[in-house]
Amino acid sequence: MKDGADKLATGAVKIQNDVNAKLAPGVYKVDDGAQKLAAGALQLSAALTPTPGGNAENNLGDGATQLNNGANQLNSGAAQLNSGAAQLDAGASRLAAGTDQLKGYPGAGDDPTKGTGSAALAQGSSSSPTPPTVSRAWCPWQR
């Protein structure tokens, strides 16, 4: 029985040494890894959660909000550009109508079919017959 007890004691010491030499360092490494993983999860959460100021560096939540705000401003600017283009188109139409009215002034050889805006301006101080009345409704700065 003493032999069995000695072998049992030797085996227990060997198991203790193996636990201390092989298992314990692995447990510590797993614990360190778990702590690092938890810290990384906190950093990720902080990077994804928008801040009250909305402008923190390296914050994806803030960046997404700023990107959305910029897209809204771009959309608003596009609408303003579209409105301005429509106004420009309307102004071009009024200019064309005014040009057509100016063509009624007698041009070369007092021929109204050859009249141009330049002819109308040139006749402003001449002794030509009185030109037709020109509407200023097409001229936006004289409304």
Helices and strands as residue ranges (DSSP letters): H 2-18, I 19-23, H 24-48, H 60-102, G 108-110, G 112-114, H 117-122, G 123-125, G 140-142
